Amino acid sequence: MSIHRALAAAFALTVAAGVSLGPARADDGRREPVRIAEPPPGKAYVVFFRKGQLADVLVGLTVREGKTRIGPLGYDRYLVAIVDPGLHTFSFGQRLWEMQLVTEAGEIYYVRCALGQDIVSSSAPAMTPAEERQFNDVSWQLKPEVPYATQGGQAVR
């Protein structure tokens, strides 16, 4: 089965199941961004987010720091990791795309994760630093992921 047929079948199943592909809205029709609370004293937050295209729906990713799995990052999801201040090297995917980030206590950092146009041969960066504004622009469409317990990430609600 070609990838196009698989994607068409997944789309048809999604529509048949009554899952909305449209934007989430507050009861009054406004789009409300996700609010990330202040990190605990002496810690920083790294918010990984993935606003995908329909072609990305079938591919799940795992965010890692070194060999430690922080948590899953699915299609239209975000993941908040609590980290110590300092240098961190994050990665995801089979090809282990990497990004280094220096964090400071009390700060919140945003990282956009994307597959690129071709997951197999893309040489474009897959993890890029983002601004809070960029996260807020899409966060109302995203759902939270739950980090793997006691492995470098903690849930933030």
C-alpha positions as CSV (number, residue, x, y, z in Angstrom):
1,M,0.0,0.0,0.0
2,S,1.4,3.4,-1.0
3,I,1.8,6.1,1.6
4,H,-0.8,8.2,-0.2
5,R,-3.4,5.3,0.1
6,A,-2.4,4.8,3.8
7,L,-2.9,8.5,4.5
8,A,-6.2,8.6,2.7
9,A,-7.4,5.6,4.6
10,A,-6.3,7.2,7.9
11,F,-8.1,10.4,7.0
12,A,-11.3,8.5,6.1
13,L,-11.2,6.6,9.4
14,T,-10.7,9.9,11.3
15,V,-13.7,11.4,9.5
16,A,-15.8,8.3,10.0
17,A,-15.0,8.2,13.7
18,G,-16.3,11.8,14.0
19,V,-13.0,13.2,15.1
20,S,-12.8,16.9,14.3
21,L,-9.8,18.1,12.4
22,G,-10.9,21.7,13.0
23,P,-9.6,24.1,15.6
24,A,-10.5,23.8,19.3
25,R,-12.3,26.9,20.6
26,A,-13.5,28.1,23.9
27,D,-17.2,28.1,24.5
28,D,-17.5,31.7,23.3
29,G,-15.6,30.9,20.1
30,R,-12.3,32.5,21.1
31,R,-9.1,30.7,20.6
32,E,-7.3,30.4,24.0
33,P,-3.5,29.7,24.1
34,V,-2.1,27.2,26.5
35,R,-0.7,29.0,29.6
36,I,2.6,27.5,30.9
37,A,3.1,28.2,34.7
38,E,6.4,29.4,36.1
39,P,8.9,26.6,36.7
40,P,9.8,25.4,40.2
41,P,12.6,27.2,42.0
42,G,16.0,26.3,40.6
43,K,14.5,24.6,37.5
44,A,13.6,25.6,33.9
45,Y,10.9,24.3,31.5
46,V,11.5,23.2,28.0
47,V,8.3,23.1,26.0
48,F,8.5,20.9,22.9
49,F,5.6,21.3,20.5
50,R,4.6,19.8,17.2
51,K,2.0,21.3,15.0
52,G,1.9,18.9,12.1
53,Q,0.5,18.5,8.7
54,L,-1.9,15.7,7.9
55,A,1.0,13.6,6.5
56,D,2.6,13.7,10.1
57,V,-0.4,12.1,11.8
58,L,0.9,8.5,11.4
59,V,4.4,9.3,12.8
60,G,5.0,9.4,16.6
61,L,8.3,10.7,18.1
62,T,10.1,10.3,21.4
63,V,12.0,13.3,22.8
64,R,15.3,12.3,24.5
65,E,18.1,13.9,26.4
66,G,21.1,11.7,25.8
67,K,19.8,8.2,26.2
68,T,17.0,9.2,28.6
69,R,13.5,9.2,27.1
70,I,11.7,12.3,28.2
71,G,8.3,11.6,26.6
72,P,6.3,11.1,23.5
73,L,5.5,13.9,21.0
74,G,2.7,13.0,18.7
75,Y,0.9,15.0,16.0
76,D,-0.5,18.3,17.3
77,R,0.9,17.8,20.8
78,Y,3.1,19.5,23.3
79,L,5.4,18.2,26.0
80,V,6.8,20.1,29.0
81,A,10.0,18.9,30.5
82,I,11.4,20.2,33.8
83,V,15.2,20.5,33.6
84,D,18.1,21.7,35.7
85,P,20.0,24.9,34.5
86,G,22.8,24.2,32.1
87,L,23.7,22.7,28.7
88,H,21.2,20.1,27.4
89,T,21.3,18.1,24.2
90,F,17.8,17.0,23.0
91,S,17.0,14.7,20.2
92,F,14.1,12.8,18.6
93,G,13.4,10.4,15.8
94,Q,15.3,7.4,14.4
95,R,18.0,9.6,12.9
96,L,18.4,11.3,16.2
97,W,18.1,14.9,15.1
98,E,19.8,16.9,17.8
99,M,19.6,20.4,19.3
100,Q,21.7,21.9,22.1
101,L,20.1,24.3,24.5
102,V,21.5,26.2,27.5
103,T,18.9,26.8,30.1
104,E,18.7,29.1,33.1
105,A,16.6,28.7,36.3
106,G,13.2,30.3,36.2
107,E,13.0,30.5,32.4
108,I,10.7,28.8,29.9
109,Y,12.2,27.7,26.5
110,Y,10.2,26.6,23.5
111,V,11.3,24.1,20.8
112,R,9.4,23.4,17.6
113,C,9.7,19.8,16.4
114,A,9.0,19.0,12.8
115,L,9.6,16.1,10.4
116,G,10.3,18.2,7.3
117,Q,9.0,17.4,3.9
118,D,10.7,14.0,3.7
119,I,11.3,12.1,6.9
120,V,13.8,9.8,5.3
121,S,16.1,12.2,3.5
122,S,15.4,15.6,5.0
123,S,18.6,17.5,6.0
124,A,16.6,20.4,7.4
125,P,16.8,21.0,11.1
126,A,14.0,19.1,12.8
127,M,14.3,20.8,16.2
128,T,14.4,24.6,16.2
129,P,14.3,27.2,19.0
130,A,11.0,29.0,19.0
131,E,9.5,32.0,20.8
132,E,6.6,32.0,23.2
133,R,4.5,33.8,20.5
134,Q,5.0,31.0,18.1
135,F,3.9,28.5,20.6
136,N,0.9,30.6,21.6
137,D,-0.1,31.0,17.9
138,V,-0.7,27.2,17.7
139,S,-1.1,26.0,21.3
140,W,-4.9,26.3,21.3
141,Q,-4.8,23.4,18.7
142,L,-2.4,21.2,20.7
143,K,-3.0,18.6,23.3
144,P,-0.6,17.8,26.2
145,E,1.6,14.7,26.2
146,V,2.4,13.0,29.5
147,P,6.2,12.7,30.1
148,Y,7.6,9.3,31.0
149,A,7.6,9.2,34.8
150,T,10.8,9.9,36.7
151,Q,12.9,9.9,33.5
152,G,13.8,13.5,33.2
153,G,10.3,15.0,32.6
154,Q,7.3,15.8,34.7
155,A,3.8,16.7,33.8
156,V,2.7,20.3,33.9
157,R,-1.0,21.1,33.9
